[in-house]
Amino acid sequence: RVNPDNNLTWQRNTNGIASSGNAKAFVDHFNYLSIGQPDDLISPNMTIGIADSLWVSFRAAYKGQPNASFEILQVDISTNCGNTFTSVYNSTADLDFAEPPVVSSTSWSPSAISQWKRKSINLSSFVTAKSLLVRFRMINQKGNNFYLDDIKIDKKIFQNIDAGIVDVINPQAKMCVNSIAPAVVIKNFGKNILTSAN
């Protein structure tokens, strides 16, 4: 954690319903008076290894407070052990993580699984790096509480040759003819250029 003002910051929380398990990360924005203050939750340095596709996914739950601005969530990536960061997500928390009604006048915690919203961010542009850090930065607006859970890094290695059918043109659902010429749409899921399919 990085807590520049040594005030309220990320902490473990067991109030309300977690996305999974019984605890989640949390920032108490409801009682946080310092508007504009950033607070960071930073992952360990993770080795990427061989990968063709890389994603970070997480679940979050949030509500704002009436007559207050919404908190801002930034997700940033560092490939040099935290010396510099590149932003991959920057938005007010209500847009992706607040179930209607999006505000509450009391200090809020999730009371239903439906209040947890999943977000996936494509990090494939970083696969050539040897390692990376993921930083979750909340910028306080003295709104309401933000909860974070189920952070996952997912990487995939594509096969050199890999094709699959994604749509069937013929035969259609109902065709009353004796002779049918099959027609399908094939997609290349591999790394090599697809030149034929048998």
N, C-alpha and C positions, 0 to 999 in steps of 0.2 A: 504493500500500500504506500501511496504518496499522499501526504496530508499537509499541504503548504502552510495553512494557518493554524495547525495543531488544534483544530476544532472538531466538530462532528465529521465523520468520514465513513468509509466502508467498514462494515462489521458483520459478523455472523448473527443470524436472526432466526428464531423459531416461532414467531407469532404468525397466526393464520396458516394457510395451506401452502406447502411448497409444491413446486412442479414435480419433484420426485424426492424421496427421502423425507426428512423432517426439518431440514435447515436450508437456508439460502443466504446469499450476500445481499446487503441492504444499506441504503443511505437514508438517514432520517432528515429529509428535506423539510418536513413539517415544522421542526424545531430549530432549523439551521438559519440563523439570521444573516449570515454574510453572503449577500447576493453577488453572483458572478464568480464565486470561489470554485476552483476545480478540485476534484478528488479522484485519485487514480487507483484502480485495481489492476495489477500487472501480473501476467502469467510468468512462470519460470521460462528460461531460455530453452526452446524446443528444437531438437535436431530434425530436419525435414527428411533427409535421405533422398532416395530416388522417388520421384512423383511426377505424374503428368497433370494431375488436378488436385487442388488444395482448397478447402473450405473451412471456415469457422462458423459454428452454429451455436445458438444459445436461446434460452427462454427468459422472458422478462415480464414483469407486471407493474403497472403504474396507474396512479390517478393524480391529477393536478388539484389545485385548491382554487375555489372561486375568487375572482378578482386578483389573481396572481399569474405571472407568466409560467409557462411550462418549463420544466427542467430540460436540459440538453444532454443527450448521450452522444459521445464520440467514441468510435472504435478505431484504434491506430495500430500500425504494425512497425516494428523495428527489426532490422536485419543486422544491426551492429551493436547488439547487447544493450540497447536503450540509449545510445548516444543521440540518435535522431529517430523521429517517427514519421510515418506516412499515414495520412487519414484515409480510411476506407469506408467510413460511415459517419455522418454528422446530421442529427435531426432532433427536433423536440420530441420528448418521450411519448407524448400523447398520440403521435401519428401511427406508430406501429405497436404500441404496448398497452394502450388504455381501452378497456371495454366500456361502452356507454353504461351509465353516465360517466364522462371522463374526468369529473371533478368530485371532490368530497370535502366537506367543511371540517371533518375530524381526521385525526391521524389514522391513516388507512393501512390495512394489510389484506392480502388476498383471502377471499372466503370461498372460492370455487376454482376448480381446475381450468374452467373456461376463461378465467382472467389472465392466464399465462399465455403469452403469444410467442411463437417461434420465429426467429430471424436467422437466415443463412447469408453469409457474405463470401463471395468468390475471392479467394486469395491466390488463384493460379498464376498471377503475374509475379509471385514471389517464390515459385518452385525452384528457381535456379540458386536461391540463397541457401547457405549451408544450415542456417538456423533462424528462428524468429521469436519475437516476443509479441504478445497481444495485450494491448492496453485498453481498458474500459474506463473512460473518463466521464464523470458526471459533473455538470456545471450547475451550481445551485441557483435557484430563483425563488427560494422560500415558498415552494409550491407544496407538493406532497410526496409521499415516500416511493422510492424506486427499489424493486427487488430483481435479483439476477440469479439464475440457476441453470444447471445442465449445459455448461460450456463444453463444446466438443470440437476437436480438430480432426478433420477427415481428409485423408489423401487417397488417391487412386492411381494405379499404374495401368495404362491401357495396353492391350495386346497389340502386336504389330499388325496382325490380320484378324479382323473381327467385324462381321457384317450381320445385320438382322433385318427382318421384315417389320416395317412400321405401319403399313397400310395395305389392305387388299382391295384392288380395283375390280377384278373379276375372279371368281364368280360373285355376283351380288347376292343379297339375301334371298331373293326369289327370282329365278330365271327359268323359263319354260322352253328351253332349246336343247337339241340333242348334242350339239358340239360347242364347247366353251374353250376359249383361249385364255388360260390363267394370266392375270396381270397383277403385279404387286409393286409396292414402293420399298426399296431397300436403302438403308442408311449405313454409312461407313462409321463404325464405332472404333476402328483401329487407327494406328498411327501411319500405316503405309497407305499409299493411294490405291483405291479399289479399281481394278481394271476389268474384272469379270467375276461372275458368281455362278456356281453350279448347284 
